[in-house]
Amino acid sequence: MEQHPQSNDPHERSSVDGLPPEQRPADRLHQQSAAVDASYTRRTRPMIARLSFYAALMYALLSQIPTDGLSLLGWVLMPWQYDATVLMTLFAPALAYTGARGFEKWKAGGSI
């Protein structure tokens, strides 16, 4: 029986199952899971950026409550010490997402 030398060419048919690499079940499963992960990421990153922006905005607004408090439906909201470090920590995910998206658009040749 004649043996053929193994080739490293990915487009050559596999001697094991006779299928090109893109049609093997394991490769299809990997491609499907990568597509699911990509769609999850496309939904999650903007959501995290939005929530980050809302939290930072609420922190900035609530830190401006008068020192004697603010009466709201029987509740008294008391102010806290404003800290720029806390504000920037809350804004960081929103700013990072916006910066990354702007850079990707600029790199692709589009307008920001």
N, C-alpha and C positions, 0 to 999 in steps of 0.2 A: 504494500500500500504506500503510495507516494504522499509525503507530507509537504504542504506548501509553507513557505516561510511566513511568519506573522508580520503584518504591516501595521504601522501606526497611523495610517490614513483613516480619519474618522468617517469618511464617506464610503469606505469599502465595506462590503457586507460582512457581518460577523459570521465566523465559522461555527459559532455555538447555536444560534437560533435562526440564522439566515435573514434577519431583519436589519435595516439600517438603524443607527443609534436613536434617531428621533422617533422610531416606531416601537421601541421596546417598552413593555409595560412600566418598568421602573422609571424610565425617562418621562413617560406621559404623566405618571403620578407626580413626579417632581415638578413638571411644568404646571400642572393643575394647582398644586399647593402653592407654587410661587405666584400664580395669578390671584389666588384667594388672598394671600398675604399682601399683595400689592393693592388690591381693592380695599382691604381693611386699613392699610396705611393711608390711602387716599382719603378715607373718611375720617380717620382718627386724628391725624395731624392738624387739619383745620379746626376740628372741634376743640382740641387742646389749646390751640392759639386763641380761639374765641373765649373759652372759659378763663384763660389767663388774663386776657384783656378786661373781661367783666370783673374779675376779682380785683385787679389793680385799680380799676376805675372806682369800684365800691370802696376800696381802702382809701383812695385819695379823697373821695367825697365825704366819707364818714369821719375822716380825721379833721374835717373842717367844722365839726359840730361845736357850738359855743361851749365854754367851760362850765356853765351851769347846767348843761344837758339840754336835751330836746324831748319834749313830751309828745308821744305819738300813740294814740289810742290807749291811754292809760299806762303805757310803758315809758320809761325815761331812758333815752339813749345817752350814754356818757361818752365823752371824747377820749381818745387815747393819744399818746405821743406819736407824732408823725415821724417816720424814719425813712429816709431816701433809700437805704439799703433794702428794706422790706418792699418798698414800692418797686424797685428795679428787679428784685427777685420775682415778684409777681408778674411783672411785665416781660421777663426774659423769654419764656416760651413764645409769646406772641411776636416779639421783636425778632427772634431767631427764625421763626417760620416765615415772616414777612421778608426778611433779608435774604433767606435762601431762595424763596420764590422769585424775588426780584433779580437775584443773580442768575438763576437759571434762565429766566426770560431774556435778560441782557446777553447772556452767553449764546443763546440760540438766535440772536439777531433781532429779537422783537423789542418793542418799546416797553418800558417799565411802567 
